[in-house]
């Protein structure tokens, strides 16, 4: 079995929007049999989280303008709006399959 993936879901406060996105991503991961630890944080904390914990993926409610090196970033607004949701799910699965 593959190692658990580490995902950070971030938004402005690390509370409201990221909670909704986290729950929906967690459901999607279970449906696709992908083991992952999901944590939430504020967008302002992302750089330090990437440096110390080396996540496999960042899912953000907003655009992250900072270069996070080789850590992929996906804007997860589709989990809030439903627009292009399957496309975003496919991107997440593709990234985590690596």
Secondary structure, 3 states (H helix, E strand, C coil): CCCCEEEEEEECCCCHHHHHHHHHHHHHHHHCCCCEEEEEEEHHHHHHHHHHHCCCEEEECCCCCCCCCCCEEEECCHHHHCCCHHHHHHHHHHHHCC
